[in-house]
Amino acid sequence: ALPVATVVAEAATGYETLRQYTGELRARREAALGFEVAGRVLTIAVEEGSQVGAQDVLATVDVERLVVERTRLVAARDEAQAGLDEMESGTRPEVIAVARQTVADLEAQLELAQLKEARRKELRDKGRIAAEEYDELRSMVVSLEARLEAGRQRLAELVAGVREERIRAQAARVAGLDAQIARLDLDIKDAELKAPFAGRVHARHVDEGAVIAAGAPIVSLVEDGVLEAWIGVPPRVARSLASGSTVKLAVADETFTGTVQRRLPATDRATRTQTIVVTLDAAAAARAVPGQVVRLGVPRAVRAPGYWVPIDSLTRGVRGLWAVHTAEPSDGGHTIVRQHVEVLHIEGERALVRGTLAPGARVVTGDARRVVAGQRVELTQP
């Protein structure tokens, strides 16, 4: 009898496959930074690849024009405030006294002119003076009456004080100038471009001396402390990946651990996949870089009853099938029986098959071509 090695076929209800989904590594935060005001760039303190911390100054812009404009606005505001203070404090008593004296003087002049007019009228009626002489005196009386009325109105205004509407209008003008000064203060403060978060400079878009418009990018900053993998998966798979669950990711030839953070609420119209966002561990953040391809492996259970057998026990059969040889008890020894099987899945050095195998069957391993059906063999293992 030929000595052969055998193993017992292991019954199984199915197998597990690993589906691979491809995505891209991204920095959690990335920003193109610029000034909120236009001007000439004075300094740029970083280069491409420079490591910066949060609130580090990256660049400065010339604000001399803004400082001059602020000085002008402050002077205008002081003038407006002085006018408001005068309105609120009311008219000075000396001014009111002068206005009263003016009204009294006009009243006296008018009284004298009216007396003269009455005498001239009698003389005109008797024909002793010309009509032109009377008309001149009458015109003087009318003029004094108008001046007296204007003086009385002026005195009433001074006594009553400035109207509330004018005071509110002047206060609004002061507030408007305050707002303009505050805006300039913000623009002057923004003359220093600071990093909103720690990271590395990805690109430097301008050099010193360049005149830039408001909002024009100066440098691009990428956060390097945290990496995220954006991966598109079928919606069914996305539902199975709960937030906070741990997954395995492959980047180049390395494997990292990641944590599912969130999934986007809609599917991509082009790929019909739903994007999940996975945060990589610190080791990945230190060795990987944004833009690299990342692969996510998701296990999937497949129901397929069968038996696990070594790959080296398989031989080619007929009609696309495979075969294995089993050692069956016979006449106090063992005889080879050929079993036709179908390969369902291969995993490493073993294969899941189904066919004519029975539970507990001993499958010949090694070079299965050394034996044929009906051959007597001796088991090297019990």
C-alpha positions in Angstrom: 0.0 0.0 0.0 1.2 3.5 -0.9 1.6 5.8 2.2 -0.4 9.0 1.8 -1.2 12.0 4.0 -4.8 12.9 4.6 -6.9 15.6 6.3 -10.5 15.6 7.3 -12.7 17.8 5.1 -14.0 20.7 7.2 -17.7 21.4 6.8 -18.7 25.0 6.3 -21.9 27.0 5.7 -20.3 29.7 3.6 -17.3 32.0 3.2 -16.4 35.6 3.6 -15.1 37.9 0.9 -13.4 41.3 1.2 -14.8 43.9 -1.2 -12.4 46.7 -2.0 -13.6 50.3 -2.5 -11.3 53.1 -3.6 -11.2 56.7 -2.4 -8.8 59.6 -1.8 -7.0 61.0 1.2 -7.8 64.6 2.0 -6.7 67.0 4.7 -9.5 67.8 7.1 -9.0 71.5 6.5 -7.5 73.3 3.6 -7.8 77.0 2.8 -6.6 79.6 0.3 -5.9 82.6 2.5 -6.0 86.2 1.4 -6.4 89.8 2.8 -9.9 91.3 3.2 -8.5 94.6 1.9 -6.7 95.6 -1.3 -3.1 96.9 -1.2 0.6 96.2 -1.7 2.1 93.1 -0.1 4.9 94.1 2.2 6.2 90.8 3.6 5.5 87.1 3.1 7.1 85.1 6.0 6.6 81.5 4.7 7.7 79.3 1.8 6.1 76.2 0.3 6.3 73.4 2.8 6.8 75.6 5.8 5.3 74.4 9.1 3.1 77.0 10.8 1.1 77.2 14.0 -2.3 78.6 14.6 -2.3 82.5 14.5 1.2 82.6 13.1 1.7 85.7 10.8 2.0 84.6 7.2 2.1 87.9 5.4 1.5 91.7 5.8 0.0 94.3 3.5 0.5 98.1 3.3 -2.2 100.1 5.2 -0.7 103.6 5.1 -3.7 104.9 3.0 -6.1 103.4 5.5 -4.3 105.2 8.4 -4.6 108.5 6.6 -8.3 108.0 5.9 -8.9 107.1 9.5 -7.3 110.4 10.6 -9.6 112.3 8.3 -12.7 110.5 9.7 -11.7 111.1 13.3 -11.5 114.8 12.6 -14.9 114.8 10.9 -16.3 112.8 13.8 -15.0 115.3 16.4 -16.5 118.2 14.5 -19.9 116.4 14.3 -19.8 115.5 18.0 -19.1 119.2 18.9 -22.2 120.2 16.9 -24.2 117.6 18.7 -23.0 118.7 22.1 -24.0 122.3 21.2 -27.5 121.2 20.1 -28.1 119.2 23.2 -26.8 121.9 25.6 -29.2 124.5 24.1 -28.8 128.2 23.1 -26.6 130.4 25.4 -28.4 133.1 27.4 -26.2 135.8 25.9 -27.4 134.9 22.4 -31.1 135.0 23.5 -30.5 138.4 25.2 -29.1 139.8 21.9 -32.1 138.4 20.0 -34.5 140.0 22.5 -32.7 143.4 22.1 -32.9 143.1 18.3 -36.7 142.5 18.5 -37.2 145.4 20.8 -35.2 147.7 18.6 -37.2 146.7 15.5 -40.4 147.3 17.4 -39.3 150.8 18.3 -38.3 151.5 14.7 -41.6 150.2 13.4 -43.6 152.3 15.8 -41.7 155.5 14.8 -42.1 154.6 11.1 -45.9 154.1 11.5 -46.3 157.5 13.2 -44.5 159.2 10.3 -46.6 157.3 7.8 -49.8 158.5 9.4 -48.6 162.2 9.2 -47.4 161.8 5.7 -50.8 160.3 4.7 -52.7 163.4 6.0 -50.3 165.7 4.1 -50.6 163.6 0.9 -54.4 163.7 1.2 -54.2 167.6 1.5 -51.9 167.7 -1.5 -49.0 169.2 0.5 -46.5 166.5 -0.4 -45.9 164.3 -3.4 -47.2 160.8 -3.5 -43.7 159.4 -4.0 -42.6 160.7 -0.7 -45.5 158.9 1.1 -44.8 155.7 -0.9 -41.2 155.6 0.3 -42.2 155.8 3.9 -44.8 153.2 3.4 -42.2 150.8 1.9 -40.0 151.4 4.9 -42.9 150.4 7.2 -43.5 147.1 5.3 -39.8 146.2 5.4 -39.6 146.8 9.2 -42.7 144.7 9.8 -41.1 141.8 7.9 -37.8 142.2 9.8 -39.7 142.3 13.1 -41.6 139.1 12.3 -38.3 137.3 11.3 -36.7 138.6 14.5 -39.6 137.3 16.6 -39.4 133.9 15.0 -35.6 133.7 15.5 -36.1 134.6 19.2 -38.8 131.9 19.5 -36.4 129.3 18.0 -33.6 130.3 20.4 -35.9 130.1 23.4 -37.4 126.7 22.4 -34.0 125.2 21.5 -33.0 122.9 18.6 -35.7 120.6 17.4 -35.5 116.9 18.4 -35.3 115.8 14.8 -32.2 117.8 14.1 -30.5 116.4 17.3 -31.3 112.9 16.1 -30.0 113.6 12.7 -26.8 114.9 14.1 -26.4 111.9 16.4 -27.0 109.6 13.5 -24.2 111.4 11.6 -21.8 110.9 14.5 -22.8 107.2 14.7 -22.2 106.8 11.0 -18.7 108.2 11.3 -18.0 105.9 14.3 -19.0 102.9 12.1 -16.6 104.0 9.3 -13.8 104.4 11.8 -14.5 100.9 13.3 -14.5 99.4 9.8 -11.1 101.0 9.1 -9.8 99.7 12.4 -10.8 96.2 11.3 -9.1 96.6 7.9 -6.0 97.9 9.6 -6.1 94.9 12.0 -6.5 92.5 9.0 -3.2 93.9 7.5 -1.6 90.8 9.1 -2.6 87.5 7.5 -2.6 84.9 10.2 -3.0 81.1 10.0 -6.4 80.0 11.1 -5.1 76.5 12.1 -1.8 74.7 12.3 -0.5 73.1 9.1 1.9 73.3 6.2 2.0 75.9 3.4 0.9 74.1 0.2 1.5 77.0 -2.2 2.6 80.6 -2.3 0.7 82.6 -4.9 2.4 86.1 -4.9 5.6 87.7 -3.9 6.5 90.9 -1.9 5.6 94.1 -3.7 2.6 92.7 -5.6 -0.6 94.8 -5.6 -3.5 92.5 -4.8 -7.2 92.9 -4.8 -9.3 92.1 -1.7 -9.8 88.4 -1.3 -7.0 87.4 -3.7 -5.2 84.2 -2.5 -1.8 84.8 -1.0 -0.9 81.3 0.4 -2.7 78.0 0.5 -2.6 76.2 3.9 -3.2 72.5 4.5 -3.8 71.0 7.9 -1.4 68.1 8.4 -2.4 66.8 11.8 -5.5 64.9 10.6 -6.2 63.0 7.4 -9.6 61.9 6.1 -10.4 59.2 3.6 -13.3 60.1 1.3 -14.5 56.8 -0.2 -17.6 56.0 -2.4 -19.4 52.8 -1.5 -22.8 51.4 -2.4 -25.6 52.8 -0.2 -26.2 49.3 1.2 -22.6 49.1 2.4 -22.7 52.7 3.7 -25.6 51.8 5.9 -23.6 49.0 7.5 -20.8 51.3 8.4 -22.0 53.1 11.5 -20.4 56.3 12.8 -17.6 55.5 15.2 -17.0 52.0 13.8 -13.4 50.9 13.1 -12.3 49.9 9.6 -9.0 48.9 7.9 -7.6 51.0 5.2 -4.7 50.4 2.7 -2.5 53.2 1.5 0.2 52.1 -0.9 1.7 49.1 0.7 0.7 50.0 4.3 -2.4 49.2 6.3 -3.9 51.7 8.8 -6.8 51.8 11.1 -9.5 54.4 10.6 -12.7 55.5 12.3 -15.9 56.2 10.4 -16.9 59.8 11.1 -19.9 60.5 8.9 -21.5 59.7 5.6 -22.8 62.2 3.0 -26.6 62.4 2.8 -27.0 61.9 -1.0 -25.5 59.6 -3.6 -23.2 60.7 -6.3 -25.2 61.0 -9.6 -22.3 59.9 -11.7 -21.2 56.8 -9.7 -24.4 56.1 -7.8 -22.3 55.7 -4.6 -22.6 57.2 -1.2 -19.5 58.9 0.3 -18.3 58.0 3.7 -15.6 60.0 5.6 -13.1 58.0 7.6 -10.5 59.7 10.0 -7.2 57.9 9.9 -5.1 57.2 13.0 -2.0 59.3 14.0 0.3 56.8 12.3 -1.3 57.3 8.9 -1.3 61.1 9.4 2.5 61.0 9.9 3.3 58.8 6.9 0.5 59.4 4.3 -0.1 62.6 2.4 -3.3 64.2 1.0 -4.1 63.1 -2.6 -3.0 59.5 -2.2 -5.3 56.7 -3.2 -6.8 54.8 -0.3 -8.7 51.4 -0.3 -11.3 50.3 2.1 -11.9 46.5 2.6 -15.4 45.6 3.6 -16.1 41.9 4.5 -19.2 40.2 3.0 -20.5 36.9 4.1 -21.6 34.5 1.3 -23.8 31.6 2.1 -22.5 28.5 0.3 -22.5 25.1 2.2 -19.5 22.9 1.4 -16.2 21.6 2.7 -12.8 23.2 3.1 -10.0 21.2 1.5 -6.3 21.9 0.7 -5.6 23.4 -2.7 -3.0 20.7 -3.4 -5.7 18.0 -3.0 -7.5 19.3 -6.2 -7.1 17.6 -9.6 -8.8 18.5 -12.8 -12.0 16.6 -13.5 -14.3 16.5 -16.5 -16.7 19.2 -17.9 -15.0 22.0 -16.0 -15.3 20.2 -12.6 -12.5 19.4 -10.2 -11.9 16.2 -8.2 -10.4 15.2 -4.9 -9.3 11.7 -3.8 -10.5 10.4 -0.5 -9.2 7.4 1.5 -12.2 5.1 2.3 -12.0 2.2 4.7 -11.9 -1.2 2.8 -10.9 -4.7 3.9 -9.0 -3.6 7.0 -7.2 -0.9 5.0 -8.0 2.1 2.8 -8.9 2.5 -0.9 -8.8 5.6 -3.0 -12.2 7.0 -4.2 -12.4 9.8 -6.7 -14.9 12.6 -5.7 -16.1 15.1 -8.2 -16.4 18.6 -6.7 -17.1 22.2 -7.7 -14.8 24.9 -6.4 -16.8 27.7 -4.8 -14.1 29.9 -3.3 -10.3 30.0 -2.8 -8.8 31.5 0.3 -5.1 31.2 0.8 -4.0 27.6 0.7 -7.5 26.1 0.9 -10.6 25.9 -1.2 -14.3 25.7 -0.4 -15.9 22.9 -2.6 -19.1 21.1 -2.8 -19.9 17.8 -4.5 -20.0 14.1 -3.6 -17.9 14.5 -0.4 -19.4 13.1 2.8 -19.0 14.4 6.3 -15.8 13.2 7.9 -14.2 12.2 4.6 -10.4 12.0 4.6 -8.9 13.9 1.6 -5.5 13.0 0.3 -3.1 15.9 0.4 0.2 16.6 -1.3 0.6 15.5 -4.9 -2.9 14.1 -5.6 -1.7 12.8 -9.0 0.3 10.0 -7.3 -2.9 8.1 -6.6 -5.8 6.8 -8.8 -9.2 5.5 -7.9 -9.3 2.0 -6.5 -5.6 2.1 -5.3 -4.9 0.8 -1.8 -3.1 3.2 0.4 -1.8 3.4 3.9 -2.5 6.5 6.0 0.5 8.1 7.4 -1.7 9.9 10.0 -4.4 8.3 12.0 
